[in-house]
Amino acid sequence: MKETKLTKQTPWAFLDAWRGTAFNGEWPTLPEMFRISVERFGDRPCLTMFEPDRISLTYRETLEKVEKLAAWLHSSGVRKGDHVAVSGKNSPEWAVAYLGTLFAGAVVVPIDYALHDDEIENLLKAAEPKVFFVDEERYETFSAKKNVGKVYSLSPKYKKNYVYSLETDKKAAITPAEEQDLAAILFTSGTTGNPKGVMLSHRNLVSDCYIAQTNLDIFETDVFYALLPIHHSYTMLAVFIEALSVGAEIVFAKSMAVSRMLRELREGKITMLLGVPLLFNKLLAGILKGIREKGLVVYGIMKILMGISYLIKKITGKNPGKKIFHAVLEKASIATLRIAISGGGPLAASVFRVYNELGIDFIQGYGLTETSPIIALNPREHFKVASVGKHFAPYMEMTILDPDSKGVGEVCVKGPMVMQGYYRMPEETAEVFTEDGWFRTGDLGWIDAENYLYLCGRAKNMIVTDGGKNVYPEEIENAFQLYYNDIEQITVRGYVAGKGDKNERIEALVYPAEELFKKYNVMRGTNEAVDPVYQAVEDIVSRVNKTLQPYQRISRITILDDPLEMTTTRKVKRTYNN
């Protein structure tokens, strides 16, 4: 990688001062990266929690706890390459267990705390950890199980086995991990069958962390909010590792309760909010509802001002909305926000634009666990509303495999952030790579002349209509994102009208929001609710249909009594039957 060809200094240029002393590879390992941040920002806040009062560890204090845990892990028989699992709510203890494992030269296996006990046990059997750190609700359950490793607590409730209490007098001769060594195994699916574990090296995670900063400026003065579960690759990299790389502060959220979230956003003076489309849709729906309640005249004036704000940003690159709408943002507890980042799925262009109008610089990102995960970010200074981001050429490559007449095909990538493979799954690993080494994402999209990526949907979800048109459910679902006050879930799928008909039509599975039932003063699940709720949903679908191409329009609506199961990043699991 030759930086001399580039006119702009890279975000990792400062590492040269530590090259050859703090680290010897092209990229530092995660422990080496953290030590450099401690040297640079030792007295700055690192890990923060509200319980209920604010508790913070500085970078130097965090390093002390991490090194103490690493020494204890080594004294307990954990060696380079061994596995250590961690599962629990977001917390400083979770972060210390994660880092302590890496400092011991071991491989961390973060596990989704929302899974059932038997699913977690299945993942532990696959990962074979020597040690398992778990939160208090499950500590006793797993302490009684065999073949899950020695169990220790992330909660002070179990003082003797609490992660902060573990220490040794023995001198630890730890063999540190190197750049190409495995750092983490992240399980993405198959939790009840044969689990699929993505193997990410130190090089994968650290290179992705710094390369992503070519499209995103972050500083030691930033405060990141860890709201989404930190075991997920998106939060792990874009919040946890990114913050540690620049000496920024991380505020951990243990729950998504709205009142608690708003308090932490306000009191934590959060500047970086990372979320998924569902979170940002709900937040925006609440803001717009508050504006509408002030009456049509005020709402009309606000809409005009929002349009002017957006126009000024497009022309000058400066966003005046923060000052114009300060009172609105203050009420929503997001007045201190510098940047909001949406990932885990495409955010509707309409939602993206409204945030920009209100003065929030909004960035979309794209990636997969297999790519560490970030492989595209929409730069704040030159964002494109319809794009999920600009990929990181020349530090990685992106291409479209077998494009159609519109340039749409499967998105494929090469670069230092691409995984080592699936854990103990050579055949599944081979399936996702082309013969010449491109990683196949399974996503369909196209790339413009400026390297911006536009997603259409997942290849396996595509619907083919009677005219031979390709319809992407995600595109249709995104058109409903401004209606999240009335519709909590909408999932689009193809259906065949009759036995002799092979052509697919479009159906929407809709789980109405509680707000909609309140609007008509009816109870969910009662006969009185059926007609008004169906009519309201039909009216919304009719409005959206007018904005879609004829072949994309929904022709059947099914109202769901229960919500569909969702992933950790709030995406519906498409496991329904036609």
C-alpha positions as CSV (number, residue, x, y, z in Angstrom):
1,M,0.0,0.0,0.0
2,K,1.9,3.1,-1.2
3,E,0.6,6.3,0.4
4,T,2.9,8.5,-1.7
5,K,0.5,8.2,-4.7
6,L,-2.3,9.8,-2.7
7,T,-2.6,13.6,-2.2
8,K,-4.5,13.3,1.1
9,Q,-2.8,11.9,4.2
10,T,-4.3,8.6,5.3
11,P,-6.2,8.5,8.7
12,W,-3.6,5.9,9.9
13,A,-0.5,8.0,8.9
14,F,0.1,8.7,12.7
15,L,0.9,5.0,13.2
16,D,4.3,5.5,11.4
17,A,5.6,7.0,14.7
18,W,5.0,3.6,16.4
19,R,6.0,1.4,13.5
20,G,9.0,-0.8,14.4
21,T,8.5,-0.1,18.1
22,A,4.9,-0.7,19.2
23,F,4.2,-3.0,16.2
24,N,6.1,-4.5,13.3
25,G,3.4,-5.5,10.7
26,E,1.6,-3.5,8.1
27,W,-1.2,-3.1,10.6
28,P,-1.0,-3.3,14.4
29,T,-3.0,-6.1,16.2
30,L,-5.9,-5.0,18.3
31,P,-3.9,-5.1,21.6
32,E,-1.1,-3.0,19.9
33,M,-3.7,-0.6,18.6
34,F,-5.2,-0.2,22.0
35,R,-1.8,0.4,23.7
36,I,-1.0,3.1,21.2
37,S,-4.3,4.8,22.1
38,V,-3.5,4.6,25.8
39,E,-0.1,6.3,25.1
40,R,-1.9,9.0,23.2
41,F,-5.0,9.5,25.3
42,G,-4.4,7.7,28.6
43,D,-6.4,10.1,30.8
44,R,-9.4,10.5,28.5
45,P,-12.6,8.6,29.3
46,C,-12.8,5.2,27.5
47,L,-15.7,3.0,28.8
48,T,-18.7,4.7,30.4
49,M,-21.9,3.3,31.9
50,F,-25.0,4.9,33.6
51,E,-25.9,2.6,36.6
52,P,-27.8,4.8,37.3
53,D,-25.1,7.4,37.9
54,R,-22.3,7.9,35.4
55,I,-19.3,5.6,35.9
56,S,-16.2,6.0,33.6
57,L,-12.9,4.2,33.1
58,T,-10.1,6.2,31.5
59,Y,-8.0,4.5,28.8
60,R,-5.2,3.9,31.3
61,E,-7.6,2.4,33.9
62,T,-9.1,0.2,31.2
63,L,-5.6,-1.1,30.2
64,E,-4.9,-2.0,33.8
65,K,-8.0,-4.1,34.1
66,V,-7.4,-5.7,30.7
67,E,-3.8,-6.6,31.5
68,K,-4.8,-8.0,34.9
69,L,-7.4,-10.2,33.2
70,A,-5.0,-11.3,30.5
71,A,-2.5,-12.4,33.1
72,W,-5.2,-14.3,35.0
73,L,-6.4,-16.0,31.7
74,H,-2.8,-17.1,31.0
75,S,-2.4,-18.4,34.6
76,S,-5.6,-20.4,34.1
77,G,-4.1,-22.2,31.1
78,V,-5.4,-20.0,28.2
79,R,-2.8,-19.9,25.5
80,K,-2.3,-18.3,22.1
81,G,-5.1,-19.5,19.7
82,D,-7.4,-20.8,22.5
83,H,-11.0,-19.7,22.5
84,V,-12.7,-17.5,25.1
85,A,-16.5,-16.9,24.8
86,V,-18.4,-13.8,26.0
87,S,-22.1,-13.2,26.1
88,G,-24.1,-10.5,27.9
89,K,-25.6,-7.1,27.8
90,N,-23.4,-4.2,26.6
91,S,-21.1,-3.1,29.4
92,P,-17.6,-2.1,30.3
93,E,-17.1,-5.6,31.7
94,W,-18.0,-7.1,28.3
95,A,-15.4,-4.8,26.7
96,V,-12.7,-5.8,29.3
97,A,-13.4,-9.5,28.8
98,Y,-13.2,-9.0,25.0
99,L,-9.9,-7.1,25.2
100,G,-8.4,-9.3,27.9
101,T,-8.9,-12.3,25.7
102,L,-7.0,-10.7,22.9
103,F,-4.2,-9.4,25.2
104,A,-3.8,-13.1,26.3
105,G,-3.2,-14.0,22.7
106,A,-6.5,-15.9,22.5
107,V,-9.5,-15.8,20.2
108,V,-12.7,-14.1,21.4
109,V,-16.0,-15.6,20.5
110,P,-18.8,-13.1,21.1
111,I,-22.2,-14.7,21.4
112,D,-25.7,-13.1,21.0
113,Y,-27.2,-12.8,24.5
114,A,-30.7,-12.7,23.0
115,L,-30.5,-16.4,22.0
116,H,-32.1,-19.2,24.0
117,D,-30.0,-21.2,26.4
118,D,-29.9,-24.2,24.1
119,E,-28.8,-22.1,21.1
120,I,-26.0,-20.5,23.2
121,E,-25.0,-24.0,24.4
122,N,-24.9,-25.2,20.7
123,L,-22.6,-22.3,19.8
124,L,-20.3,-23.0,22.8
125,K,-20.0,-26.7,21.8
126,A,-19.0,-25.6,18.3
127,A,-16.5,-23.0,19.6
128,E,-15.1,-25.1,22.4
129,P,-13.9,-22.2,24.6
130,K,-11.7,-22.7,27.6
131,V,-13.4,-19.9,29.4
132,F,-17.0,-18.4,29.1
133,F,-17.9,-15.0,30.5
134,V,-21.6,-14.5,30.9
135,D,-24.1,-12.1,32.5
136,E,-25.8,-12.7,35.8
137,E,-29.1,-14.0,34.5
138,R,-27.5,-17.0,32.9
139,Y,-24.5,-17.4,35.2
140,E,-26.0,-20.2,37.3
141,T,-27.5,-22.0,34.3
142,F,-24.2,-22.3,32.5
143,S,-22.1,-22.9,35.6
144,A,-24.1,-26.2,36.0
145,K,-23.4,-27.3,32.4
146,K,-20.5,-29.3,31.1
147,N,-18.4,-28.8,27.9
148,V,-19.0,-25.0,27.8
149,G,-15.7,-24.0,29.4
150,K,-15.1,-22.6,32.9
151,V,-17.8,-20.1,33.5
152,Y,-17.2,-16.6,35.0
153,S,-19.4,-13.6,35.6
154,L,-19.7,-10.2,33.9
155,S,-21.7,-9.1,36.9
156,P,-20.5,-8.1,40.4
157,K,-23.4,-10.1,41.8
158,Y,-21.0,-13.1,41.7
159,K,-18.0,-11.4,43.3
160,K,-15.6,-14.3,43.5
161,N,-15.9,-15.1,39.8
162,Y,-16.5,-11.5,38.6
163,V,-14.4,-10.5,35.6
164,Y,-12.9,-7.5,37.5
165,S,-12.0,-9.8,40.5
166,L,-9.9,-12.3,38.6
167,E,-6.2,-11.9,39.3
168,T,-3.0,-13.8,39.7
169,D,0.4,-13.3,41.4
170,K,2.2,-15.3,38.7
171,K,4.2,-13.6,36.0
172,A,2.6,-14.1,32.6
173,A,4.9,-15.0,29.7
174,I,2.1,-14.4,27.2
175,T,2.8,-15.2,23.5
176,P,1.1,-12.3,21.7
177,A,-1.0,-12.8,18.6
178,E,0.4,-11.5,15.3
179,E,-1.3,-9.5,12.6
180,Q,-2.5,-12.4,10.5
181,D,-3.6,-14.5,13.5
182,L,-7.3,-15.1,14.2
183,A,-8.8,-12.5,16.6
184,A,-12.5,-13.4,16.6
185,I,-15.1,-16.0,15.5
186,L,-18.5,-14.4,14.9
187,F,-21.5,-16.7,14.5
188,T,-23.9,-15.4,11.9
189,S,-26.6,-18.1,11.6
190,G,-27.4,-21.7,11.9
191,T,-27.6,-21.5,15.7
192,T,-29.8,-24.6,15.9
193,G,-28.0,-26.7,13.3
194,N,-24.4,-26.5,12.2
195,P,-23.3,-23.0,13.3
196,K,-21.5,-20.9,10.7
197,G,-18.6,-19.0,12.4
198,V,-16.9,-16.2,10.5
199,M,-13.2,-16.1,11.2
200,L,-11.7,-12.6,11.4
201,S,-8.1,-11.9,12.0
202,H,-6.5,-8.9,13.7
203,R,-5.5,-7.6,10.2
204,N,-9.2,-7.9,9.1
205,L,-10.6,-5.8,11.9
206,V,-7.8,-3.2,12.3
207,S,-7.5,-2.6,8.6
208,D,-11.2,-2.2,8.2
209,C,-11.3,0.2,11.2
210,Y,-8.8,2.6,9.7
211,I,-9.7,2.2,6.1
212,A,-13.4,3.1,6.9
213,Q,-12.0,6.4,8.3
214,T,-11.1,7.5,4.7
215,N,-14.8,8.2,4.3
216,L,-15.5,9.3,7.9
217,D,-13.7,11.7,10.2
218,I,-13.7,10.7,13.9
219,F,-11.9,12.3,16.8
220,E,-10.8,11.6,20.4
221,T,-13.5,14.1,21.4
222,D,-16.3,12.0,20.0
223,V,-18.7,10.0,22.2
224,F,-20.0,6.8,20.7
225,Y,-23.3,5.3,21.9
226,A,-23.2,1.5,22.0
227,L,-26.9,0.9,21.7
228,L,-27.1,-2.1,19.5
229,P,-25.8,-5.4,20.8
230,I,-22.0,-5.3,20.8
231,H,-21.5,-9.0,19.8
232,H,-22.7,-8.0,16.3
233,S,-19.9,-7.2,13.8
234,Y,-21.5,-3.8,13.0
235,T,-21.5,-2.4,16.6
236,M,-18.2,-4.2,17.4
237,L,-16.3,-2.5,14.6
238,A,-18.2,0.7,14.0
239,V,-18.6,1.7,17.6
240,F,-16.2,-0.3,19.8
241,I,-13.1,-0.7,17.7
242,E,-13.5,2.6,15.9
243,A,-13.7,4.5,19.1
244,L,-10.7,2.7,20.7
245,S,-8.6,3.5,17.5
246,V,-8.9,7.3,18.0
247,G,-9.2,7.5,21.8
248,A,-12.9,8.3,21.8
249,E,-15.4,7.5,24.6
250,I,-17.9,4.7,24.5
251,V,-21.2,5.0,26.4
252,F,-22.8,1.5,26.8
253,A,-26.5,1.1,26.7
254,K,-27.9,-2.0,28.4
255,S,-31.5,-1.7,27.0
256,M,-33.5,0.0,24.3
257,A,-36.1,1.4,26.7
258,V,-36.9,4.8,25.1
259,S,-36.8,6.8,28.4
260,R,-33.4,5.4,29.3
261,M,-32.0,5.8,25.8
262,L,-33.1,9.5,25.6
263,R,-31.5,10.2,29.0
264,E,-28.2,8.5,28.0
265,L,-28.1,10.4,24.7
266,R,-28.7,13.7,26.5
267,E,-26.5,13.2,29.6
268,G,-23.8,11.3,27.7
269,K,-23.6,14.2,25.2
270,I,-23.5,11.6,22.4
271,T,-21.9,12.8,19.2
272,M,-21.9,9.5,17.2
273,L,-25.1,7.5,17.1
274,L,-25.0,4.2,15.2
275,G,-28.2,2.4,14.5
276,V,-30.3,0.4,12.1
277,P,-33.1,1.7,9.9
278,L,-35.9,0.7,12.4
279,L,-34.3,2.7,15.2
280,F,-33.9,5.8,13.0
281,N,-37.4,5.4,11.6
282,K,-39.0,5.3,15.0
283,L,-36.9,8.2,16.3
284,L,-37.9,10.3,13.2
285,A,-41.6,9.3,13.5
286,G,-41.6,10.7,17.0
287,I,-40.0,13.9,16.0
288,L,-42.4,14.5,13.1
289,K,-45.4,13.6,15.2
290,G,-44.3,16.3,17.7
291,I,-44.1,18.9,14.9
292,R,-47.5,17.9,13.4
293,E,-49.1,18.3,16.9
294,K,-48.2,22.0,16.8
295,G,-50.8,22.5,14.0
296,L,-50.8,22.7,10.2
297,V,-49.4,26.3,10.0
298,V,-46.3,25.5,12.2
299,Y,-45.9,22.1,10.3
300,G,-46.0,23.9,7.0
301,I,-43.4,26.6,8.0
302,M,-41.1,23.8,9.4
303,K,-41.4,21.9,6.1
304,I,-40.4,25.0,4.1
305,L,-37.4,25.7,6.5
306,M,-36.4,22.0,6.2
307,G,-36.3,22.4,2.4
308,I,-34.2,25.5,2.6
309,S,-31.8,23.8,5.0
310,Y,-31.3,20.9,2.7
311,L,-30.8,23.1,-0.3
312,I,-28.1,25.2,1.5
313,K,-26.3,21.9,2.5
314,K,-26.4,20.7,-1.1
315,I,-25.0,23.9,-2.5
316,T,-22.5,24.9,0.2
317,G,-21.7,21.6,2.0
318,K,-22.6,23.3,5.4
319,N,-25.6,22.2,7.3
320,P,-27.6,25.1,8.9
321,G,-30.3,22.8,10.2
322,K,-28.6,22.2,13.6
323,K,-29.1,25.9,14.5
324,I,-32.5,26.3,12.8
325,F,-34.0,23.3,14.5
326,H,-32.0,23.3,17.8
327,A,-35.2,23.3,20.0
328,V,-36.6,20.3,18.1
329,L,-33.3,18.3,18.3
330,E,-33.0,19.3,22.0
331,K,-36.4,17.8,22.8
332,A,-35.4,14.6,21.0
333,S,-32.2,14.4,23.0
334,I,-30.0,14.5,19.9
335,A,-28.8,18.1,19.9
336,T,-25.2,17.1,20.6
337,L,-25.2,14.5,17.7
338,R,-22.4,15.2,15.2
339,I,-23.1,12.2,12.9
340,A,-25.7,9.5,12.7
341,I,-24.8,6.3,10.9
342,S,-27.2,3.7,9.6
343,G,-26.3,0.2,8.8
344,G,-27.7,-3.3,8.9
345,G,-29.9,-2.6,5.9
346,P,-30.7,0.3,3.5
347,L,-32.3,3.4,4.9
348,A,-35.0,4.9,2.7
349,A,-33.8,8.0,0.8
350,S,-36.8,9.9,2.2
351,V,-35.8,9.3,5.8
352,F,-32.1,10.0,5.1
353,R,-33.1,13.4,3.6
354,V,-35.4,14.5,6.5
355,Y,-32.5,13.9,9.0
356,N,-30.2,16.1,6.8
357,E,-32.9,18.8,6.6
358,L,-33.1,18.8,10.4
359,G,-29.3,19.4,10.7
360,I,-28.1,15.8,11.4
361,D,-25.3,14.7,9.2
362,F,-26.5,11.3,8.2
363,I,-24.2,8.6,6.8
364,Q,-25.2,5.2,5.4
365,G,-22.8,2.3,5.5
366,Y,-22.8,-1.2,4.0
367,G,-21.0,-4.4,4.8
368,L,-21.3,-8.0,6.0
369,T,-19.8,-9.9,9.0
370,E,-17.6,-11.7,6.4
371,T,-16.0,-8.3,5.5
372,S,-15.3,-7.1,9.1
373,P,-18.0,-5.6,8.2
374,I,-17.6,-2.1,6.6
375,I,-17.0,-2.0,2.8
376,A,-18.8,1.2,1.9
377,L,-19.6,4.5,3.7
378,N,-21.4,7.6,2.3
379,P,-18.9,10.5,3.0
380,R,-20.6,13.4,4.8
381,E,-19.0,16.0,2.5
382,H,-20.3,14.3,-0.7
383,F,-23.2,12.0,0.2
384,K,-25.6,10.5,-2.3
385,V,-29.0,9.9,-0.8
386,A,-29.9,6.8,-2.8
387,S,-26.5,5.1,-2.2
388,V,-25.4,2.9,0.7
389,G,-21.9,4.4,0.4
390,K,-18.7,4.8,-1.5
391,H,-16.3,1.8,-1.4
392,F,-12.7,2.3,-0.3
393,A,-10.7,2.2,-3.5
394,P,-7.7,2.0,-3.7
395,Y,-7.5,0.1,-0.4
396,M,-10.0,-2.5,-1.5
397,E,-11.7,-3.6,-4.8
398,M,-15.4,-4.0,-5.6
399,T,-16.9,-5.4,-8.7
400,I,-20.3,-6.5,-10.0
401,L,-20.5,-10.2,-11.1
402,D,-22.6,-11.0,-14.2
403,P,-24.3,-7.6,-14.5
404,D,-27.6,-7.4,-16.4
405,S,-28.5,-4.7,-18.9
406,K,-28.9,-2.1,-16.1
407,G,-25.6,-3.0,-14.6
408,V,-27.2,-4.9,-11.7
409,G,-25.4,-8.1,-10.5
410,E,-23.9,-9.6,-7.4
411,V,-21.6,-7.4,-5.4
412,C,-18.1,-8.9,-4.9
413,V,-15.1,-7.6,-3.0
414,K,-11.4,-8.2,-2.4
415,G,-9.4,-6.5,0.3
416,P,-7.6,-6.8,3.7
417,M,-11.0,-6.8,5.5
418,V,-12.3,-10.0,3.9
419,M,-12.6,-12.9,6.3
420,Q,-10.3,-15.9,6.6
421,G,-13.2,-18.2,6.1
422,Y,-15.9,-20.1,8.0
423,Y,-14.8,-22.0,11.1
424,R,-14.2,-25.7,10.2
425,M,-16.3,-25.3,7.1
426,P,-14.0,-25.5,4.0
427,E,-16.8,-26.3,1.6
428,E,-19.0,-23.4,2.7
429,T,-16.0,-21.2,2.5
430,A,-15.2,-22.2,-1.0
431,E,-18.8,-21.6,-2.1
432,V,-18.6,-17.8,-1.3
433,F,-15.4,-17.2,-3.1
434,T,-14.9,-17.1,-6.9
435,E,-12.0,-19.1,-8.5
436,D,-10.0,-15.8,-8.8
437,G,-10.5,-14.9,-5.1
438,W,-13.5,-12.5,-5.1
439,F,-15.8,-12.7,-2.0
440,R,-19.5,-13.0,-3.1
441,T,-21.7,-11.0,-0.9
442,G,-25.0,-12.4,-2.0
443,D,-26.3,-8.8,-2.5
444,L,-27.5,-7.4,-5.8
445,G,-26.5,-3.9,-6.8
446,W,-24.7,-1.6,-9.1
447,I,-21.8,0.9,-8.9
448,D,-21.6,4.4,-10.4
449,A,-18.6,6.1,-11.9
450,E,-17.6,7.6,-8.6
451,N,-17.5,4.1,-6.8
452,Y,-20.8,4.6,-5.0
453,L,-22.7,1.4,-4.4
454,Y,-26.5,1.1,-4.9
455,L,-28.2,-2.0,-3.5
456,C,-31.2,-3.7,-4.9
457,G,-31.6,-6.6,-2.5
458,R,-30.5,-10.1,-1.6
459,A,-30.2,-12.4,-4.6
460,K,-32.1,-15.1,-2.8
461,N,-35.1,-12.8,-2.1
462,M,-35.6,-11.6,-5.7
463,I,-39.0,-12.0,-7.2
464,V,-39.5,-12.5,-11.0
465,T,-42.8,-11.1,-12.3
466,D,-44.9,-12.1,-15.3
467,G,-43.1,-9.6,-17.5
468,G,-39.7,-11.1,-16.6
469,K,-39.0,-8.1,-14.4
470,N,-36.8,-8.5,-11.3
471,V,-38.4,-7.1,-8.1
472,Y,-36.4,-6.7,-5.0
473,P,-38.6,-6.9,-1.8
474,E,-36.2,-4.6,0.1
475,E,-36.8,-1.7,-2.3
476,I,-40.5,-1.9,-1.8
477,E,-40.2,-2.3,2.0
478,N,-38.0,0.8,2.1
479,A,-40.8,2.9,0.5
480,F,-42.8,2.4,3.8
481,Q,-40.2,3.8,6.1
482,L,-42.0,7.1,6.7
483,Y,-45.1,5.2,7.8
484,Y,-43.5,3.5,10.9
485,N,-46.0,5.2,13.3
486,D,-48.8,3.0,11.7
487,I,-46.8,0.0,10.4
488,E,-44.3,-1.8,12.7
489,Q,-43.3,-4.5,10.3
490,I,-43.8,-4.9,6.5
491,T,-42.3,-7.8,4.7
492,V,-42.7,-8.2,0.9
493,R,-42.7,-11.6,-0.8
494,G,-43.8,-13.2,-4.1
495,Y,-46.9,-15.3,-4.4
496,V,-48.5,-17.4,-7.1
497,A,-52.2,-16.6,-7.6
498,G,-53.4,-20.1,-8.8
499,K,-52.2,-23.6,-9.6
500,G,-51.8,-23.1,-13.3
501,D,-50.1,-19.7,-12.9
502,K,-46.3,-19.7,-12.6
503,N,-45.9,-15.9,-12.5
504,E,-45.2,-14.3,-9.1
505,R,-47.2,-11.3,-7.8
506,I,-46.3,-9.1,-4.9
507,E,-47.7,-9.6,-1.4
508,A,-47.1,-7.5,1.7
509,L,-47.2,-9.1,5.2
510,V,-48.0,-6.3,7.6
511,Y,-47.8,-6.2,11.4
512,P,-49.6,-2.9,12.3
513,A,-48.1,-0.7,15.1
514,E,-49.9,-0.2,18.4
515,E,-50.4,3.5,17.4
516,L,-52.7,2.5,14.6
517,F,-55.1,0.6,17.0
518,K,-55.0,3.6,19.4
519,K,-55.9,5.9,16.5
520,Y,-59.2,4.0,15.9
521,N,-59.8,3.2,19.6
522,V,-59.8,-0.6,19.0
523,M,-57.9,-3.5,20.6
524,R,-55.5,-5.7,18.7
525,G,-57.0,-9.2,18.2
526,T,-60.7,-8.1,18.4
527,N,-63.3,-8.3,15.6
528,E,-63.9,-4.5,15.9
529,A,-60.2,-3.9,14.8
530,V,-60.3,-5.9,11.6
531,D,-62.0,-3.5,9.2
532,P,-60.6,-0.1,10.3
533,V,-57.0,-1.4,10.6
534,Y,-57.1,-3.3,7.2
535,Q,-58.6,-0.1,5.6
536,A,-55.9,2.1,7.1
537,V,-53.1,-0.3,5.9
538,E,-54.7,-0.6,2.5
539,D,-54.8,3.3,2.2
540,I,-51.0,3.4,3.0
541,V,-50.2,0.6,0.5
542,S,-52.3,2.5,-2.1
543,R,-50.3,5.7,-1.5
544,V,-47.0,3.8,-1.8
545,N,-48.1,1.8,-4.8
546,K,-48.5,5.1,-6.7
547,T,-44.8,5.8,-6.2
548,L,-43.7,2.4,-7.5
549,Q,-43.3,1.0,-11.0
550,P,-46.4,-1.0,-12.1
551,Y,-44.5,-4.3,-11.9
552,Q,-43.5,-3.5,-8.3
553,R,-46.9,-2.8,-6.9
554,I,-48.4,-4.8,-4.1
555,S,-51.6,-6.7,-5.1
556,R,-52.2,-8.6,-1.9
557,I,-52.1,-7.6,1.8
558,T,-52.0,-10.0,4.8
559,I,-52.4,-8.5,8.3
560,L,-50.4,-10.4,10.8
561,D,-51.6,-11.2,14.3
562,D,-48.1,-11.6,15.6
563,P,-44.8,-10.0,14.6
564,L,-42.3,-11.9,12.5
565,E,-39.1,-13.0,14.2
566,M,-36.3,-10.4,13.8
567,T,-32.5,-10.6,13.9
568,T,-30.3,-8.7,16.4
569,T,-30.1,-5.8,13.9
570,R,-33.9,-5.6,13.7
571,K,-34.3,-7.2,10.3
572,V,-37.1,-9.7,9.7
573,K,-35.9,-13.3,9.3
574,R,-37.3,-14.4,6.0
575,T,-38.1,-17.9,7.1
576,Y,-41.8,-17.8,6.4
577,N,-43.6,-20.3,4.0
578,N,-45.4,-19.2,0.9
